[in-house]
Amino acid sequence: MSQAVASFQANQEDIEQLWTIHEDYAGQGPGRKYGVEVLNRSVIVFVTACWESYIEDLATEAFDFLLANVDSADRIPLKIRNYSVKGLVEQKNPELLWQLSDDGWRAVLEAHKGEVLDKWVGTLNTPKTPQVNKLYEELIGIPQISSCWRWEKMSATRAADKLDEYITIRGNIAHRIRDKDAVKKSVGFQYLNHVIQIVYRTEKTVADYLERETGLRPW
C-alpha cells in the first residue's frame, strides 16, 4: 500500500463521519431531509479534495521511488529524460549540459519534479482527467493514466467523464456556494464510490509500472 492510499483511506473515514452526522441530525428513514444539504455539499468538496491530494501524493511518491531505485540516468524512462532536459536544450547553452555529468542528472530530475508539480498541481484545484493525465505523463512517464480507469460495465472513457462531471459540481459549489440543483446525499455517496474505484486502479497501474522500470515492487 502506498502512503498516498493510506492517507486517502484516513480521509475517507472523515467523509463517512459526515454521513454519520447527517443521520444523527435527519434520521435514516425515507423521505426528503431538510437542513442537511450543507452536509451533502461538504461531502462533494471533501471527496474532491481527497482525490486531489491522492493524485498529487502518489505522483510524488512514485517519482521519488523511481529516482531512488535506479543507479544510472539511462534507467530513467526515456519520456521522463526528454521532459527533464527540455529546458536545458531550449536555452541553447552548451555549458548547461554539464549539469548532467556525473550524478548531476539526479539534480536535473529533482528540478524537473519541482517544475512539473508547480505547473500541474496548481491546476489540480480542478483535478479533472486531462490535468491528471498530463501530470503523470510528464512526471513519471505514464501516458494516459486514465486508460486504467475501467471495470465491469464502466469503460475508461465513461469513468473519466463521470469523474469530471462530479468535479464540475464541486466547482459550482465552490464558486456559487450551491450547485444549480440541490445536492442529494446519494450524489456524494456515488462520487466517493466512483473515486475509490479509480484510486485502486491507479494504485495498481503505477505499482506495476514502477516494478517494470526498477525490478522492485514499490508497495
Backbone as CSV, one residue per row, in Angstrom:
resi,resn,N_x,N_y,N_z,CA_x,CA_y,CA_z,C_x,C_y,C_z
1,MET,0.849,-1.194,0.000,0.000,0.000,0.000,0.889,1.249,0.000
2,SER,0.609,2.165,-0.889,1.368,3.413,-0.910,0.964,4.296,0.267
3,GLN,1.834,5.219,0.613,1.475,6.201,1.638,0.319,7.073,1.150
4,ALA,0.269,7.270,-0.156,-0.807,8.087,-0.730,-2.172,7.453,-0.476
5,VAL,-2.272,6.130,-0.680,-3.567,5.483,-0.475,-3.885,5.363,1.022
6,ALA,-2.861,5.233,1.852,-3.109,5.213,3.300,-3.728,6.535,3.750
7,SER,-3.220,7.626,3.229,-3.789,8.943,3.548,-5.202,9.069,3.006
8,PHE,-5.420,8.527,1.809,-6.755,8.578,1.216,-7.746,7.822,2.096
9,GLN,-7.354,6.669,2.588,-8.246,5.880,3.436,-8.582,6.618,4.732
10,ALA,-7.594,7.305,5.295,-7.857,8.082,6.507,-8.844,9.211,6.216
11,ASN,-8.680,9.857,5.072,-9.610,10.920,4.691,-11.008,10.370,4.406
12,GLN,-11.054,9.163,3.862,-12.345,8.530,3.591,-13.146,8.353,4.882
13,GLU,-12.460,8.012,5.957,-13.142,7.861,7.247,-13.766,9.181,7.700
14,ASP,-13.086,10.294,7.405,-13.652,11.598,7.768,-14.912,11.897,6.962
15,ILE,-14.895,11.496,5.680,-16.079,11.702,4.846,-17.248,10.900,5.402
16,GLU,-16.984,9.669,5.774,-18.042,8.816,6.311,-18.589,9.366,7.629
17,GLN,-17.748,10.092,8.356,-18.212,10.725,9.587,-19.261,11.795,9.289
18,LEU,-19.131,12.469,8.136,-20.143,13.454,7.744,-21.498,12.788,7.548
19,TRP,-21.503,11.584,7.016,-22.773,10.875,6.835,-23.371,10.461,8.185
20,THR,-22.504,10.142,9.122,-22.993,9.824,10.462,-23.683,11.039,11.071
21,ILE,-23.072,12.206,10.894,-23.680,13.454,11.386,-25.016,13.690,10.683
22,HIS,-25.043,13.428,9.376,-26.266,13.573,8.581,-27.385,12.722,9.178
23,GLU,-27.091,11.463,9.475,-28.103,10.551,10.014,-28.518,10.950,11.427
24,ASP,-27.550,11.400,12.221,-27.879,11.836,13.582,-28.837,13.023,13.570
25,TYR,-28.645,13.891,12.586,-29.457,15.112,12.515,-30.822,14.847,11.883
26,ALA,-30.830,14.089,10.778,-32.061,13.954,9.989,-32.688,12.571,10.056
27,GLY,-32.020,11.631,10.678,-32.568,10.283,10.743,-32.254,9.484,9.493
28,GLN,-32.563,8.185,9.534,-32.227,7.286,8.434,-33.437,6.869,7.606
29,GLY,-34.630,7.265,7.994,-35.834,6.827,7.300,-35.984,7.466,5.938
30,PRO,-36.955,6.969,5.155,-37.206,7.535,3.816,-37.817,8.927,3.917
31,GLY,-37.814,9.605,2.776,-38.416,10.937,2.726,-37.364,12.019,2.602
32,ARG,-37.783,13.153,2.178,-36.881,14.278,1.970,-36.359,14.787,3.306
33,LYS,-35.049,15.088,3.327,-34.427,15.611,4.538,-34.229,17.118,4.400
34,TYR,-34.496,17.824,5.475,-34.364,19.277,5.444,-33.200,19.718,6.331
35,GLY,-32.532,20.776,5.877,-31.475,21.370,6.685,-30.157,20.620,6.644
36,VAL,-30.009,19.670,5.699,-28.765,18.886,5.658,-28.026,19.026,4.328
37,GLU,-28.552,19.859,3.428,-27.866,19.944,2.133,-26.455,20.491,2.283
38,VAL,-26.216,21.317,3.293,-24.867,21.831,3.502,-23.895,20.682,3.753
39,LEU,-24.351,19.626,4.422,-23.509,18.446,4.627,-23.284,17.708,3.314
40,ASN,-24.331,17.626,2.507,-24.200,16.964,1.205,-23.196,17.702,0.324
41,ARG,-23.267,19.030,0.344,-22.308,19.821,-0.432,-20.893,19.650,0.125
42,SER,-20.786,19.586,1.438,-19.472,19.411,2.064,-18.820,18.110,1.634
43,VAL,-19.623,17.064,1.484,-19.089,15.775,1.041,-18.486,15.893,-0.358
44,ILE,-19.182,16.583,-1.253,-18.674,16.758,-2.618,-17.327,17.471,-2.600
45,VAL,-17.240,18.536,-1.818,-15.987,19.295,-1.729,-14.887,18.433,-1.133
46,PHE,-15.220,17.688,-0.095,-14.228,16.895,0.613,-13.727,15.733,-0.256
47,VAL,-14.627,15.059,-0.975,-14.197,13.966,-1.856,-13.236,14.482,-2.917
48,THR,-13.551,15.644,-3.479,-12.665,16.231,-4.490,-11.301,16.547,-3.906
49,ALA,-11.281,17.092,-2.690,-10.008,17.406,-2.039,-9.201,16.130,-1.771
50,CYS,-9.883,15.070,-1.369,-9.205,13.795,-1.114,-8.621,13.222,-2.404
51,TRP,-9.381,13.308,-3.478,-8.913,12.846,-4.790,-7.694,13.656,-5.236
52,GLU,-7.788,14.959,-5.094,-6.669,15.832,-5.479,-5.413,15.491,-4.689
53,SER,-5.556,15.329,-3.383,-4.396,15.005,-2.537,-3.801,13.662,-2.922
54,TYR,-4.670,12.686,-3.173,-4.167,11.354,-3.541,-3.347,11.411,-4.828
55,ILE,-3.890,12.068,-5.831,-3.210,12.141,-7.126,-1.848,12.820,-6.993
56,GLU,-1.790,13.910,-6.255,-0.521,14.611,-6.050,0.453,13.748,-5.256
57,ASP,-0.025,13.163,-4.165,0.848,12.370,-3.296,1.387,11.145,-4.020
58,LEU,0.546,10.461,-4.780,1.003,9.253,-5.466,2.022,9.589,-6.549
59,ALA,1.787,10.652,-7.296,2.735,11.036,-8.342,4.105,11.351,-7.745
60,THR,4.113,12.097,-6.646,5.377,12.446,-5.988,6.047,11.206,-5.411
61,GLU,5.277,10.355,-4.761,5.817,9.128,-4.170,6.405,8.216,-5.248
62,ALA,5.719,8.104,-6.367,6.195,7.260,-7.461,7.490,7.803,-8.059
63,PHE,7.556,9.112,-8.252,8.769,9.716,-8.803,9.952,9.499,-7.859
64,ASP,9.735,9.723,-6.568,10.813,9.554,-5.593,11.293,8.105,-5.543
65,PHE,10.363,7.161,-5.655,10.744,5.743,-5.666,11.587,5.434,-6.893
66,LEU,11.156,5.935,-8.032,11.874,5.700,-9.280,13.299,6.240,-9.196
67,LEU,13.446,7.466,-8.724,14.760,8.096,-8.653,15.663,7.390,-7.644
68,ALA,15.081,6.903,-6.559,15.872,6.250,-5.512,16.331,4.847,-5.897
69,ASN,15.701,4.274,-6.918,15.983,2.868,-7.219,16.562,2.631,-8.606
70,VAL,17.147,3.650,-9.172,17.926,3.482,-10.403,19.341,3.971,-10.125
71,ASP,20.324,3.324,-10.744,21.715,3.684,-10.479,22.376,4.441,-11.612
72,SER,21.634,4.676,-12.682,22.186,5.445,-13.792,21.059,6.124,-14.542
73,ALA,21.402,7.212,-15.224,20.380,8.001,-15.921,19.691,7.204,-17.013
74,ASP,20.405,6.252,-17.636,19.793,5.530,-18.741,18.718,4.549,-18.290
75,ARG,18.563,4.375,-16.962,17.481,3.529,-16.458,16.215,4.337,-16.149
76,ILE,16.327,5.654,-16.283,15.144,6.505,-16.176,14.379,6.401,-17.493
77,PRO,13.064,6.187,-17.463,12.301,6.102,-18.721,12.592,7.271,-19.652
78,LEU,12.724,6.958,-20.929,13.123,7.953,-21.924,12.196,9.168,-21.912
79,LYS,10.905,8.932,-21.745,9.947,10.047,-21.763,10.283,11.070,-20.666
80,ILE,10.632,10.577,-19.467,10.971,11.480,-18.367,12.267,12.212,-18.673
81,ARG,13.260,11.490,-19.201,14.534,12.133,-19.539,14.322,13.256,-20.550
82,ASN,13.488,13.003,-21.534,13.241,14.018,-22.557,12.562,15.246,-21.969
83,TYR,11.572,15.035,-21.124,10.906,16.162,-20.488,11.866,16.938,-19.588
84,SER,12.727,16.217,-18.858,13.563,16.869,-17.848,14.656,17.742,-18.456
85,VAL,15.126,17.399,-19.658,16.209,18.194,-20.265,15.681,19.187,-21.290
86,LYS,14.376,19.212,-21.478,13.813,20.098,-22.494,14.212,21.548,-22.255
87,GLY,14.153,21.987,-21.013,14.513,23.375,-20.703,15.976,23.666,-20.975
88,LEU,16.844,22.712,-20.653,18.278,22.905,-20.899,18.557,23.022,-22.387
89,VAL,17.928,22.153,-23.175,18.150,22.165,-24.618,17.627,23.448,-25.238
90,GLU,16.472,23.906,-24.775,15.869,25.107,-25.364,16.682,26.357,-25.086
91,GLN,17.484,26.341,-24.003,18.314,27.511,-23.702,19.526,27.614,-24.613
92,LYS,19.855,26.549,-25.338,20.939,26.533,-26.327,22.257,27.018,-25.733
93,ASN,22.501,26.620,-24.499,23.761,26.956,-23.830,24.487,25.654,-23.526
94,PRO,25.527,25.301,-24.293,26.210,24.017,-24.103,26.731,23.819,-22.682
95,GLU,27.098,24.904,-22.002,27.636,24.764,-20.652,26.610,24.176,-19.690
96,LEU,25.329,24.454,-19.941,24.292,23.938,-19.049,24.209,22.415,-19.099
97,LEU,24.606,21.832,-20.234,24.531,20.382,-20.361,25.494,19.671,-19.422
98,TRP,26.512,20.406,-18.912,27.427,19.802,-17.944,26.717,19.491,-16.633
99,GLN,25.548,20.074,-16.446,24.773,19.734,-15.252,24.405,18.250,-15.219
100,LEU,24.446,17.598,-16.390,24.077,16.192,-16.473,25.242,15.253,-16.155
101,SER,26.447,15.787,-16.027,27.614,14.933,-15.810,27.607,14.337,-14.416
102,ASP,28.396,13.250,-14.274,28.486,12.515,-13.013,27.069,12.197,-12.504
103,ASP,26.769,12.630,-11.280,25.433,12.382,-10.726,24.524,13.602,-10.872
104,GLY,24.952,14.543,-11.719,24.175,15.762,-11.889,22.783,15.517,-12.443
105,TRP,22.610,14.402,-13.135,21.297,14.091,-13.702,20.226,13.968,-12.617
106,ARG,20.656,13.559,-11.400,19.682,13.452,-10.314,19.145,14.835,-9.932
107,ALA,20.041,15.810,-9.878,19.612,17.170,-9.547,18.705,17.730,-10.639
108,VAL,19.030,17.394,-11.891,18.195,17.851,-13.002,16.800,17.247,-12.898
109,LEU,16.730,15.979,-12.527,15.427,15.328,-12.386,14.650,15.884,-11.200
110,GLU,15.337,16.182,-10.112,14.663,16.790,-8.963,14.090,18.154,-9.342
111,ALA,14.876,18.909,-10.114,14.384,20.210,-10.578,13.175,20.020,-11.487
112,HIS,13.231,18.994,-12.315,12.110,18.669,-13.200,10.856,18.371,-12.378
113,LYS,11.022,17.609,-11.293,9.875,17.301,-10.438,9.232,18.586,-9.930
114,GLY,10.055,19.508,-9.439,9.522,20.761,-8.931,8.781,21.550,-9.997
115,GLU,9.338,21.566,-11.209,8.709,22.313,-12.295,7.365,21.707,-12.691
116,VAL,7.327,20.366,-12.773,6.078,19.704,-13.169,5.003,19.902,-12.102
117,LEU,5.389,19.760,-10.843,4.407,19.946,-9.766,3.895,21.384,-9.747
118,ASP,4.794,22.345,-9.939,4.360,23.743,-9.997,3.398,23.972,-11.158
119,LYS,3.684,23.310,-12.270,2.898,23.517,-13.486,1.513,22.905,-13.385
120,TRP,1.429,21.654,-12.893,0.176,20.928,-12.939,-0.588,20.893,-11.621
121,VAL,0.132,20.863,-10.503,-0.570,20.791,-9.226,-1.390,22.052,-8.991
122,GLY,-0.905,23.172,-9.472,-1.670,24.411,-9.344,-3.012,24.342,-10.049
123,THR,-3.089,23.501,-11.099,-4.349,23.368,-11.839,-5.215,22.263,-11.264
124,LEU,-4.693,21.505,-10.288,-5.448,20.389,-9.750,-6.476,20.805,-8.708
125,ASN,-6.664,22.131,-8.532,-7.823,22.521,-7.729,-9.098,22.162,-8.493
126,THR,-8.954,21.862,-9.777,-9.987,21.166,-10.548,-9.323,19.926,-11.133
127,PRO,-9.126,18.885,-10.320,-8.308,17.726,-10.731,-9.028,16.797,-11.704
128,LYS,-9.367,17.362,-12.865,-10.066,16.582,-13.878,-9.083,15.709,-14.658
129,THR,-9.629,14.861,-15.485,-8.845,13.852,-16.194,-7.687,14.431,-17.009
130,PRO,-7.875,15.477,-17.816,-6.751,15.965,-18.622,-5.552,16.406,-17.772
131,GLN,-5.807,17.093,-16.661,-4.716,17.537,-15.796,-4.003,16.349,-15.160
132,VAL,-4.776,15.362,-14.722,-4.177,14.175,-14.109,-3.321,13.426,-15.127
133,ASN,-3.836,13.263,-16.328,-3.073,12.566,-17.365,-1.747,13.268,-17.658
134,LYS,-1.769,14.577,-17.775,-0.542,15.312,-18.087,0.451,15.254,-16.935
135,LEU,-0.035,15.343,-15.706,0.854,15.250,-14.544,1.600,13.924,-14.544
136,TYR,0.884,12.829,-14.751,1.516,11.512,-14.681,2.413,11.241,-15.889
137,GLU,2.061,11.799,-17.017,2.918,11.623,-18.190,4.232,12.373,-18.025
138,GLU,4.162,13.623,-17.610,5.368,14.445,-17.541,6.241,14.109,-16.337
139,LEU,5.628,13.671,-15.226,6.419,13.431,-14.024,6.980,12.016,-13.974
140,ILE,6.172,11.008,-14.275,6.703,9.644,-14.143,6.650,8.836,-15.433
141,GLY,6.173,9.432,-16.513,6.285,8.778,-17.814,5.156,7.839,-18.169
142,ILE,4.042,7.886,-17.457,2.893,7.032,-17.794,1.939,7.827,-18.674
143,PRO,1.775,7.423,-19.923,0.824,8.137,-20.781,-0.602,7.694,-20.497
144,GLN,-1.508,8.649,-20.430,-2.939,8.360,-20.307,-3.232,7.427,-19.137
145,ILE,-2.881,7.843,-17.931,-3.147,7.024,-16.754,-4.634,6.698,-16.643
146,SER,-5.476,7.547,-17.175,-6.923,7.328,-17.089,-7.385,6.104,-17.866
147,SER,-6.522,5.555,-18.740,-6.923,4.374,-19.508,-7.121,3.150,-18.621
148,CYS,-6.597,3.186,-17.384,-6.782,2.049,-16.469,-8.058,2.180,-15.645
149,TRP,-8.771,3.281,-15.796,-9.988,3.502,-15.000,-11.169,2.790,-15.650
150,ARG,-11.183,1.491,-15.578,-12.276,0.723,-16.179,-12.558,-0.500,-15.309
151,TRP,-13.810,-0.873,-15.272,-14.239,-2.062,-14.543,-15.552,-2.525,-15.156
152,GLU,-16.162,-3.549,-14.591,-17.358,-4.136,-15.184,-18.428,-3.073,-15.421
153,LYS,-18.884,-3.009,-16.643,-19.929,-2.074,-17.082,-19.494,-0.609,-16.997
154,MET,-18.184,-0.378,-16.911,-17.675,1.001,-16.861,-16.422,1.093,-17.727
155,SER,-16.553,1.786,-18.860,-15.387,1.985,-19.721,-14.510,3.083,-19.146
156,ALA,-13.255,3.109,-19.582,-12.337,4.146,-19.102,-12.831,5.539,-19.496
157,THR,-13.379,5.648,-20.682,-13.884,6.955,-21.137,-15.051,7.420,-20.271
158,ARG,-15.968,6.514,-19.989,-17.122,6.890,-19.160,-16.697,7.190,-17.734
159,ALA,-15.744,6.413,-17.214,-15.252,6.665,-15.851,-14.641,8.053,-15.751
160,ALA,-13.866,8.433,-16.763,-13.253,9.759,-16.768,-14.315,10.846,-16.877
161,ASP,-15.299,10.629,-17.734,-16.377,11.616,-17.892,-17.153,11.804,-16.591
162,LYS,-17.471,10.692,-15.914,-18.214,10.783,-14.662,-17.403,11.523,-13.603
163,LEU,-16.113,11.221,-13.529,-15.253,11.935,-12.578,-15.311,13.427,-12.838
164,ASP,-15.169,13.811,-14.091,-15.159,15.234,-14.442,-16.514,15.891,-14.173
165,GLU,-17.589,15.133,-14.340,-18.917,15.667,-14.028,-19.052,15.964,-12.535
166,TYR,-18.563,15.059,-11.711,-18.615,15.284,-10.268,-17.763,16.498,-9.875
167,ILE,-16.600,16.604,-10.491,-15.724,17.725,-10.157,-16.334,19.050,-10.611
168,THR,-17.105,19.019,-11.677,-17.820,20.223,-12.109,-18.841,20.644,-11.053
169,ILE,-19.527,19.681,-10.448,-20.456,20.002,-9.357,-19.698,20.671,-8.225
170,ARG,-18.530,20.147,-7.909,-17.699,20.739,-6.848,-17.347,22.181,-7.207
171,GLY,-17.007,22.424,-8.475,-16.678,23.785,-8.898,-17.852,24.724,-8.750
172,ASN,-19.053,24.235,-9.090,-20.256,25.057,-8.921,-20.478,25.408,-7.454
173,ILE,-20.268,24.429,-6.585,-20.435,24.666,-5.152,-19.423,25.696,-4.659
174,ALA,-18.177,25.541,-5.103,-17.111,26.425,-4.633,-17.321,27.868,-5.076
175,HIS,-17.863,28.049,-6.275,-17.986,29.400,-6.811,-19.345,30.041,-6.571
176,ARG,-20.353,29.196,-6.343,-21.706,29.738,-6.164,-22.303,29.361,-4.816
177,ILE,-21.523,28.684,-3.998,-21.968,28.161,-2.712,-22.935,26.989,-2.904
178,ARG,-23.860,27.097,-3.850,-24.771,25.998,-4.161,-24.632,25.608,-5.630
179,ASP,-24.783,24.297,-5.899,-24.898,23.869,-7.284,-26.263,24.337,-7.790
180,LYS,-26.446,24.338,-9.104,-27.731,24.806,-9.643,-28.883,23.929,-9.186
181,ASP,-28.600,22.658,-8.905,-29.610,21.742,-8.372,-29.224,21.369,-6.948
182,ALA,-30.215,21.008,-6.154,-29.946,20.563,-4.791,-29.066,19.318,-4.838
183,VAL,-28.089,19.267,-3.950,-27.176,18.127,-3.904,-27.719,17.106,-2.915
184,LYS,-28.059,15.930,-3.410,-28.597,14.878,-2.566,-27.464,14.066,-1.937
185,LYS,-27.787,13.422,-0.831,-26.807,12.569,-0.157,-26.287,11.495,-1.104
186,SER,-27.152,10.955,-1.947,-26.770,9.867,-2.847,-25.682,10.288,-3.825
187,VAL,-25.651,11.580,-4.184,-24.633,12.051,-5.133,-23.243,11.938,-4.514
188,GLY,-23.110,12.372,-3.279,-21.828,12.265,-2.604,-21.405,10.824,-2.415
189,PHE,-22.368,9.963,-2.095,-22.077,8.536,-1.907,-21.583,7.918,-3.217
190,GLN,-22.258,8.229,-4.308,-21.859,7.695,-5.613,-20.492,8.251,-6.039
191,TYR,-20.271,9.519,-5.758,-18.995,10.161,-6.098,-17.845,9.477,-5.366
192,LEU,-17.992,9.276,-4.063,-16.931,8.633,-3.294,-16.665,7.223,-3.812
193,ASN,-17.704,6.461,-4.068,-17.510,5.102,-4.581,-16.810,5.105,-5.933
194,HIS,-17.144,6.082,-6.759,-16.502,6.189,-8.074,-15.014,6.495,-7.914
195,VAL,-14.694,7.426,-7.043,-13.296,7.775,-6.814,-12.520,6.598,-6.224
196,ILE,-13.149,5.863,-5.314,-12.484,4.693,-4.734,-12.096,3.699,-5.828
197,GLN,-13.002,3.446,-6.760,-12.698,2.541,-7.874,-11.491,3.033,-8.664
198,ILE,-11.451,4.326,-8.923,-10.350,4.901,-9.706,-9.042,4.856,-8.923
199,VAL,-9.109,5.164,-7.641,-7.902,5.198,-6.808,-7.187,3.850,-6.837
200,TYR,-7.907,2.774,-6.620,-7.239,1.466,-6.523,-6.745,0.961,-7.869
201,ARG,-7.364,1.367,-8.948,-6.839,1.012,-10.268,-5.615,1.844,-10.608
202,THR,-5.624,3.104,-10.215,-4.438,3.947,-10.409,-3.274,3.413,-9.583
203,GLU,-3.565,3.036,-8.350,-2.559,2.491,-7.438,-1.855,1.279,-8.045
204,LYS,-2.614,0.344,-8.564,-2.037,-0.877,-9.149,-1.258,-0.580,-10.418
205,THR,-1.811,0.280,-11.261,-1.138,0.603,-12.520,0.216,1.254,-12.272
206,VAL,0.274,2.169,-11.322,1.541,2.836,-11.006,2.523,1.846,-10.380
207,ALA,2.054,0.978,-9.495,2.933,-0.023,-8.883,3.502,-0.966,-9.942
208,ASP,2.664,-1.426,-10.864,3.130,-2.318,-11.936,4.172,-1.623,-12.809
209,TYR,3.933,-0.362,-13.109,4.859,0.411,-13.933,6.218,0.554,-13.244
210,LEU,6.207,0.907,-11.969,7.460,1.076,-11.238,8.225,-0.246,-11.130
211,GLU,7.496,-1.331,-10.965,8.160,-2.638,-10.895,8.823,-2.978,-12.230
212,ARG,8.155,-2.672,-13.333,8.760,-2.924,-14.651,10.021,-2.095,-14.843
213,GLU,9.994,-0.864,-14.367,11.127,0.040,-14.608,12.303,-0.210,-13.657
214,THR,12.041,-0.664,-12.448,13.109,-0.804,-11.452,13.385,-2.247,-11.026
215,GLY,12.451,-3.142,-11.316,12.596,-4.516,-10.848,12.191,-4.706,-9.405
216,LEU,11.661,-3.654,-8.776,11.261,-3.701,-7.373,9.790,-3.321,-7.244
217,ARG,9.103,-4.020,-6.342,7.711,-3.677,-6.078,7.685,-2.529,-5.073
218,PRO,7.044,-1.414,-5.412,7.101,-0.241,-4.528,6.253,-0.375,-3.273
219,TRP,5.165,-1.117,-3.341,4.288,-1.284,-2.180,3.429,-2.535,-2.382
